[in-house]
Amino acid sequence: MRPLQFGVTEWDPGRALAGFTLFSPLGGDECLLIGMRGEVRHQWRLPATIANFGYLLKNGNLLVTTRTEEGPKGLAADGGRILELDWGGNIVWEHTDHFLHHDFNRCPNGNTVYLAWSAMSESDAKKAKGGIPGSEHNGHIYEDVLREVTPEGELVWEWYMHDHFPMDKYELRHNQSRLEFAHANACHVQEDGNVLVSWRSLDLIALIDRQTSKVIWEMHDRTFGGQHDPRRLENGNITLFANGSDQPRPEFSRVLEIDPDKKEVVWEYKGTPRGTFYSPRISGAQRLANGNTLICEGDSGRLFEVTIGGEIVWEYVSPFYHNAPLGRTNRIFRARRYATDSDEIMGRLPLAV
């Protein structure tokens, strides 16, 4: 359903975190930085269609992915090229891997980790359980791979699922195709170099040890409903967007904060009534410095900030529509808020009042 209102529909200046919100309309070729009133304060034009999203580095540069045509066909959220652009839009670094998909992260050491696909051997593919029988990609299944490259483009680490993951431990959801195992959609690099990964089709998040390549922590929960964007907080907990798709009851989304030691939910946000907040695909959440949470309800192009008590203190609906695989849409894969005095903004944009 097309929204009735666009732009900022709610704003409590006294409780919302003042700053700038970065997002990329899917199907377009731009990244937009908007103010609290929804006005576009800065934008980057890209040399090709956005793959999924972009985010700002501490130096104010934009790290973003765009699509190439050479990768495997029929797989969702494909990319192919990572770009780093300065504030003026000049390309200062790039790396091309036509099998790149979904997520990418600049590491503390200056390297870049990203998700990629690789076709599994027939013997390894037989270990992949679940999914729709006969839905492979010309008889093949693509697996998720983590790759780390230096600023010079040298590959220094590679992690294949079939080498380090118990392929027979978790099954693909019953309605998922067997094109890939298992649709990783996030790879968040921790300060120690370990990588927090989300596998949507398994309803699984896991931590991979960068030194040993072993899975050292995991949490599997079918009620996640194909989660996105797990992020570790300073207190050690993990936030994620639980999409809530493919559940036996009426579907709705939640944003969760999880204690990883107890594997318990310690905070959650859901709509009131709960069906008013739902995005079966994409989406994400960011815990802000003031304790609030910025939520990207991606399918409807809606961004909103909630307090710990669940009150909406800022809301924005994107008016930017583009042609995309699912039709003309204002969908947003992920969004991030940057405070006015953050390293990423560095005083370039004084806050308009």
C-alpha positions in Angstrom: 0.0 0.0 0.0 1.4 3.4 -1.0 1.8 5.7 2.0 -0.5 8.7 2.3 2.2 11.0 3.6 5.9 11.4 2.7 8.8 13.1 4.3 8.9 13.8 8.1 5.6 12.9 9.7 6.7 13.0 13.4 9.5 14.9 15.2 10.1 15.6 18.9 13.2 17.7 18.9 13.7 17.3 22.6 13.9 13.5 22.5 15.1 12.6 19.0 18.9 12.4 18.4 19.9 15.5 16.4 21.8 14.6 13.3 21.7 13.4 9.7 20.3 10.2 8.3 21.9 8.4 5.4 20.0 6.1 3.1 19.9 4.9 -0.5 16.7 4.4 -2.4 16.8 0.9 -4.0 16.9 1.0 -7.8 18.5 4.5 -7.8 22.0 5.7 -8.2 22.3 8.1 -5.3 23.0 8.1 -1.5 21.1 10.8 0.4 22.0 12.5 3.7 18.9 14.2 5.1 18.3 16.5 8.0 15.8 16.2 10.8 13.2 17.9 8.7 13.7 15.5 5.9 15.5 17.9 3.7 18.4 16.6 1.5 21.6 18.2 2.9 24.1 16.2 0.9 24.1 13.5 -1.8 26.5 11.3 -3.7 25.7 10.4 -7.3 27.0 6.9 -8.1 28.4 5.7 -11.5 25.9 2.7 -11.5 22.8 1.5 -9.7 23.1 1.1 -6.0 23.5 -2.5 -4.9 22.1 -2.2 -1.4 23.3 0.6 0.8 26.2 2.8 1.8 27.6 4.1 5.1 30.1 6.7 6.2 33.6 6.0 7.4 35.1 7.9 10.3 36.9 10.2 7.8 33.6 11.2 6.2 34.0 9.2 3.1 31.2 7.0 1.8 31.6 3.3 1.4 29.0 1.9 -1.0 28.4 -1.0 -3.4 27.0 -0.8 -6.9 25.8 -3.5 -9.3 27.7 -5.2 -12.1 26.3 -7.4 -14.8 28.8 -10.3 -14.6 27.7 -12.1 -11.5 25.4 -15.1 -11.1 21.8 -14.6 -12.2 18.7 -15.1 -10.2 20.2 -14.4 -6.7 18.9 -11.5 -4.6 20.9 -8.4 -3.4 23.7 -8.9 -5.8 26.5 -6.2 -6.0 29.8 -6.6 -7.7 31.8 -3.4 -6.9 32.7 -1.6 -3.7 33.5 2.1 -4.0 34.9 4.6 -1.5 33.9 8.2 -2.4 35.1 11.4 -0.8 32.7 14.2 0.3 32.8 15.6 -3.2 31.9 12.3 -4.9 35.3 11.4 -6.2 36.3 7.7 -6.2 39.3 7.2 -3.9 39.2 3.4 -3.7 37.4 0.6 -5.4 37.3 -3.2 -5.5 35.5 -5.4 -8.0 34.2 -8.9 -7.3 31.3 -9.9 -9.4 30.2 -12.4 -6.8 29.9 -9.8 -4.0 26.5 -9.6 -2.4 24.6 -7.9 0.4 27.1 -6.6 3.0 30.6 -5.2 3.4 32.6 -3.8 6.2 35.8 -1.7 6.6 37.9 -3.4 9.2 39.9 -1.6 12.0 43.1 -2.5 10.2 42.0 -0.8 7.0 41.1 -4.0 5.1 37.6 -4.6 3.8 35.5 -7.8 4.5 32.5 -8.6 2.3 30.1 -11.4 1.5 30.4 -13.3 -1.8 28.9 -16.4 -3.5 30.7 -19.5 -4.8 29.2 -22.5 -6.5 29.5 -25.6 -4.3 30.7 -29.0 -5.5 28.1 -31.6 -6.1 29.2 -33.5 -3.0 29.1 -30.5 -0.7 25.7 -29.4 -2.2 24.2 -32.7 -1.1 24.9 -31.7 2.6 22.7 -28.7 2.3 19.3 -29.6 3.8 15.8 -28.2 3.4 14.4 -25.8 0.9 12.2 -26.4 -2.2 13.3 -29.7 -3.9 14.6 -29.2 -7.4 15.0 -25.4 -7.1 18.8 -25.4 -7.5 20.6 -23.1 -10.0 21.1 -25.4 -13.0 21.8 -28.2 -10.6 24.2 -26.1 -8.5 23.9 -24.4 -5.1 25.8 -21.3 -4.3 27.3 -21.0 -0.8 28.2 -17.9 1.1 31.8 -16.9 1.3 33.6 -14.2 3.4 36.5 -12.4 1.8 38.9 -9.9 3.2 41.0 -7.7 0.9 43.7 -5.1 1.6 43.6 -1.5 0.3 45.7 -2.8 -2.6 43.1 -5.5 -3.4 45.1 -8.4 -2.2 43.0 -11.3 -0.8 44.2 -12.1 2.7 41.4 -14.2 4.2 38.6 -16.4 2.8 36.0 -18.4 4.6 33.8 -21.0 2.8 30.7 -22.4 4.5 31.4 -26.0 3.4 34.8 -25.9 5.1 33.8 -24.5 8.5 30.0 -24.7 8.9 27.9 -27.7 9.9 25.9 -27.9 6.7 23.6 -30.6 8.0 22.8 -28.9 11.4 20.3 -26.4 10.2 17.8 -26.7 7.3 16.7 -24.0 4.9 13.2 -22.8 5.5 10.7 -24.9 3.7 9.6 -22.2 1.2 13.2 -21.1 0.3 14.8 -22.0 -3.0 17.9 -24.1 -3.1 19.7 -21.5 -5.2 21.9 -20.7 -2.3 22.9 -21.8 1.2 22.0 -19.9 3.2 21.4 -16.3 2.1 23.8 -14.4 4.3 22.7 -10.7 4.5 25.1 -9.2 7.0 28.8 -9.5 8.0 29.6 -7.1 10.8 33.3 -6.9 11.7 34.0 -6.6 15.5 36.8 -4.6 17.0 38.8 -7.9 17.6 38.4 -8.8 13.9 35.8 -11.5 14.4 32.8 -11.4 12.2 29.1 -11.5 13.2 27.1 -13.0 10.3 23.3 -13.3 9.6 21.9 -16.2 7.6 18.3 -15.3 6.7 17.2 -18.6 5.3 18.4 -20.4 8.4 17.1 -17.9 11.0 20.6 -17.9 12.4 23.2 -15.4 13.6 26.7 -16.6 14.4 30.1 -15.2 15.3 33.1 -16.4 13.3 36.6 -16.3 14.8 38.9 -14.5 12.3 42.0 -16.4 13.4 40.6 -19.9 13.6 37.7 -19.6 11.1 35.6 -21.5 13.6 32.0 -20.6 14.6 32.4 -19.7 18.2 28.8 -18.5 19.0 25.5 -19.0 17.4 21.8 -18.4 18.0 19.1 -20.1 15.9 15.4 -19.0 16.3 12.7 -19.6 13.8 10.7 -16.7 15.2 13.3 -14.3 13.8 11.5 -14.9 10.4 14.6 -14.2 8.3 16.4 -11.5 10.3 18.6 -8.7 9.1 21.3 -6.4 10.4 22.7 -7.9 13.7 24.9 -5.4 15.5 26.8 -5.8 18.7 26.3 -3.0 21.2 28.9 -1.5 23.7 27.2 -3.5 26.5 27.9 -6.7 24.6 24.3 -7.3 23.6 23.2 -7.7 20.0 20.4 -5.9 18.2 18.7 -7.2 15.1 15.7 -6.7 12.9 13.5 -9.8 13.2 11.5 -9.6 9.9 8.9 -12.1 11.1 8.2 -13.6 7.6 7.0 -17.2 7.0 5.5 -17.6 10.4 2.3 -19.8 11.1 0.5 -16.9 12.6 -0.2 -13.3 11.2 3.1 -11.8 10.3 4.7 -8.8 12.0 8.2 -7.5 12.6 10.2 -6.8 15.8 13.5 -5.1 16.7 15.2 -7.2 19.3 18.1 -6.6 21.8 19.5 -10.0 22.8 21.8 -11.0 25.6 24.2 -13.4 23.8 25.3 -15.3 26.9 21.8 -16.2 28.0 20.4 -16.1 24.4 17.4 -14.1 25.8 15.6 -11.1 24.5 16.1 -8.2 26.9 14.3 -5.5 24.9 12.0 -5.5 21.9 10.0 -3.1 19.8 6.9 -4.0 17.9 4.0 -2.1 16.4 0.8 -1.2 18.2 -1.2 -3.0 17.0 1.7 -5.3 16.0 0.5 -5.7 12.3 1.2 -2.0 11.7 5.0 -2.6 11.8 6.0 -5.2 9.2 8.7 -5.6 6.6 9.2 -9.2 5.4 12.4 -8.3 3.6 15.5 -6.1 4.0 15.4 -3.6 6.9 17.6 -2.9 10.0 18.1 -1.1 13.3 20.7 1.1 14.9 21.0 1.9 18.6 21.7 5.6 18.9 23.9 7.4 21.4 20.9 8.8 23.3 19.6 5.2 23.9 16.9 5.5 21.2 16.8 3.1 18.2 16.6 4.1 14.6 14.6 1.6 12.6 14.5 1.0 8.9 11.2 -0.6 7.9 12.6 -1.2 4.5 9.7 -2.5 2.4 7.7 0.7 3.0 10.6 3.1 2.8 9.9 4.1 6.4 12.6 5.3 8.9 11.7 6.1 12.5 13.3 6.6 15.9 11.8 5.1 19.0 12.6 5.5 22.7 13.3 2.6 25.0 9.7 2.8 25.9 8.6 2.4 22.3 7.5 6.0 21.6 8.1 7.3 18.1 10.0 10.6 18.3 10.9 10.9 14.6 9.5 9.4 11.5 10.2 9.8 7.8 8.7 8.1 4.7 10.9 8.3 1.6 9.3 10.0 -1.4 12.0 8.6 -3.7 10.7 5.9 -6.0 12.7 3.9 -8.5 12.2 0.9 -10.7 13.6 -2.2 -9.0 13.2 -6.0 -9.4 9.9 -5.9 -7.3 8.5 -3.0 -9.3 8.5 0.8 -8.8 9.2 1.2 -5.1 10.6 3.4 -2.4 12.3 0.5 -0.6 15.4 1.1 1.6 17.8 -1.7 2.5 19.4 0.0 5.5 19.8 3.4 7.0 22.2 5.1 9.5 22.0 8.2 11.7 25.1 10.4 12.3 25.1 12.9 15.1 26.0 16.5 14.2 29.3 16.4 16.0 30.2 12.8 14.9 33.6 12.0 13.2 31.7 11.1 10.1 30.1 14.5 9.7 33.1 16.4 11.1 31.3 19.8 11.1 30.7 19.7 7.4 26.9 20.2 7.8 25.7 22.4 10.7 22.3 21.3 11.9 19.5 23.4 10.4 16.8 24.3 12.9 
